[in-house]
Amino acid sequence: MNEKLSIAIDVNGKRYERSIDPRTLLSDFLRHDLGLTGTHVGCEHGICGSCTVLLEGDPVRACLTFAAQVDGKRVETVESLAPDGKLSPLQNAFWENQGLQCGFCTPGILMSMQAFLAENPHPTRAEVREALSGNLCRCTGYHDIVDSVMAAAAAMRA
Amino acid sequence: MKPAPFAYHRADNLAHAATLLAEHGDDAKLLAGGQSLIAAMNFRLARPRVLIDISNVVERNRVTEEAAGVRISAPTVQRHAERHSAVRSRLPVLAHAIEHIAHFQIRNKGTVGGSIANADPASELPAMSLLLDAELEVTSAGGSERIAAEDLFITYMTTALQPDQVLASILFRAPPAGHGWGFHEIARRAGDFAMAGAAAVLARDANGACNYARVVLFGLAPTPVRAKAAEASLSGHALSADALATAAGLVGEVVDPETDVHVTEAYRRQVAPVLALRALTDAARGAGALS
């Protein structure tokens, strides 16, 4: 029952090999085993979206994924957006438009929007709101977040 | 909010999963996308002693067009199915319904077969399997069998699948050419579980008479249900607004809702025919009627 499992995962372009308990959630693996605390843990049942990371390029809930399932795969976390400490266009748009608010939900929103904007570089505000529906902000108000995503889309098209 | 310990086995393919299931018996659960199972495990509402991981089997994301419709391998992620050209062209109602499942982040991992086998009465894919006369291919260490979707759902979260059986693929049958479809659900917020929903498919013959009708309700009974009385009332008749209203009025016979934290039983009884009429009206228009 408590047998350890060896896994190798590519996170943000770096390969990590670890021995884990099979019940380790990907969110806990990233935070505790790898020290990548940018991935936040909110509800732990897939509702709030703050733990969203990219798995093979697609946004998924790290809290509804076992690290064991990701063996041999590629994961990107919020830390991948600014590898040299320089904000990405998406991050910069959030900074300029007050899109962070308290900042707790931001890493998940950034990872969701990173994938959304790659697929839809010319979104309408309505499409942005729909795309944001899987990420909850409890500061109240998505207005600045929508502004941030629209500004990011414009900056990324330029 | 952390899962209880379990033994982990990774299946290379579905036959391997069936062998592992036979070996571990009732202690084992299949882990596909895990978007319902892992949430239940985090709450410790589910504490399987053994997990057999089928999320990376070779059969994943196989969508193939057949004469009768589109076959989707059970471990196909919902987002893959939703975007597949064969699904969008031959089963537009299915693509539309999948878009209503939670959020794209969940659909990137949740599977078509997992949702059907989970048999949540409020979820979209079990309802679609009824609407599209689906046939399920099921495999076990003893061999394969085929089960009609109509025979699959027993009650809440309970199917006719045996503990040693693995759902391998689902054949969603394409309705007749020229059919129209409708799909309506009510949820408080985009992506939430539906409090109630209805879907319909209609087709007409050369004289404009209805020669194909399917009406399915979900979130309104312990399983998704077909409203056969409503279907029969339309058969052979012109798809007039009156005929559709009469049909929608007949769905109450199969509705058996409950009160929960979201809405009351009475509310669900009231919206069932309303949603059915919206779905039927869209379907009739799509089939060229009501113009």
Contacts between the chains, C-beta under 8 A, distances in Angstrom:
chain1	res1	chain2	res2	distance
A	1	B	5	5.1
A	1	B	6	7.0
A	1	B	7	5.6
A	1	B	49	7.3
A	2	B	5	5.9
A	3	B	7	6.8
A	3	B	8	8.0
A	5	B	8	6.1
A	21	B	5	7.2
A	22	B	5	7.7
A	22	B	6	6.3
A	22	B	7	7.2
A	22	B	8	3.5
A	22	B	51	7.4
A	23	B	2	7.0
A	23	B	3	4.5
A	23	B	4	7.2
A	23	B	5	5.5
A	23	B	6	6.1
A	23	B	41	8.0
A	25	B	2	7.3
A	25	B	3	7.5
A	25	B	38	7.6
A	25	B	42	7.6
A	28	B	2	7.6
A	44	B	1	4.3
A	44	B	42	5.1
A	45	B	1	7.7
A	45	B	39	4.1
A	45	B	42	5.5
A	45	B	43	6.5
A	46	B	35	6.3
A	46	B	38	7.7
A	46	B	39	5.2
A	46	B	102	7.9
A	46	B	106	6.4
A	49	B	103	7.4
A	49	B	105	6.5
A	52	B	105	5.6
A	55	B	108	7.3
A	55	B	109	7.6
A	58	B	79	7.2
A	58	B	108	4.2
A	59	B	104	7.0
A	59	B	105	4.6
A	59	B	108	6.2
A	60	B	105	5.8
A	60	B	108	5.1
A	60	B	109	4.8
A	61	B	35	7.6
A	61	B	105	5.8
A	61	B	106	6.9
A	61	B	109	7.2
A	63	B	38	7.7
A	63	B	42	7.0
A	64	B	34	5.8
A	64	B	35	5.5
A	64	B	38	4.5
A	64	B	39	6.0
A	64	B	42	8.0
A	64	B	106	7.7
A	64	B	109	6.9
A	65	B	34	6.8
A	65	B	38	7.2
A	65	B	109	6.7
A	66	B	8	7.7
A	66	B	31	7.5
A	66	B	34	7.1
A	66	B	38	7.0
A	66	B	53	7.7
A	68	B	8	5.5
A	68	B	10	7.5
A	68	B	53	6.8
A	69	B	31	7.5
A	69	B	34	7.3
A	69	B	53	6.0
A	69	B	55	5.1
A	69	B	56	7.1
A	71	B	10	7.9
A	112	B	105	6.3
A	116	B	104	8.0
A	130	B	190	6.3
A	131	B	104	7.5
A	133	B	103	6.0
A	133	B	189	6.9
A	133	B	190	4.4
A	133	B	191	5.1
A	134	B	102	7.2
A	134	B	103	2.8
A	134	B	104	6.7
A	134	B	105	5.0
A	134	B	106	7.1
A	134	B	191	6.0
